[in-house]
Amino acid sequence: MKFTQLPDTVFKNMQLNAGVLLRDFDPATATLTRANILGATSGGVKFTATPTYSDFGDDIDNCPANMKELKRVESVEVKVSGTMVTVTGQVAADLVGPADLDTKTGKVTPRTDIKAEDFKDLWWVGDYSEVNVDGAKSGKAGFVAIHMLNTLSTGGFSITTDNKAKGKFDFEFTAHYSMDDPQRVPYELYVKAGTSEVAA
């Protein structure tokens, strides 16, 4: 079968495993700091970045729909969702959205007013390519990373429990634009293959 083929780079170009949600990540060093992991997830995560388009030719006589020169992106809705199976007071406050955390008592108090500090950057980082074990002998691991700007929980707080099972905390975070730079789409994507060169 002539067209039943696979590319030579198939394993080099695969994203592997569930990845992790991080509070911070530096793609220049690709160093994973465990303290930055938001929590353990179950079933992986789902990330979507969905643009909304305007067609400025839709009311122009004799202009076909979807004329490329008249197409504009109005905004991009950026979301990440999944299920947490661990929780801390800070993570619970993040899942609530606008909330105050008393670190002494562990009390999370939801708010209806939204403050600037409620918006936090979030990263998802996953293994990529056949070089995905970091170490002196294996070189630098490959990764796919998504940096979400100004995220806020838009899925609310929920917990599902069951007999002889872990509690599950569903989450949905939405990235937001900022007046500081209204044209900046609130996410960035990195795809970096690993290298097998031995570190000096």
Salt bridges, closest charged atoms under 4 A:
ASP94 OD2 - ARG23 NH1 2.87
ASP94 OD1 - LYS120 NZ 2.69
ASP100 OD1 - ARG111 NE 3.03
ASP118 OD1 - ARG111 NH2 2.78
ASP121 OD2 - HIS147 NE2 2.93
GLU172 OE1 - LYS79 NZ 3.41
GLU188 OE1 - HIS147 ND1 2.97
GLU188 OE2 - ARG184 NH2 2.54
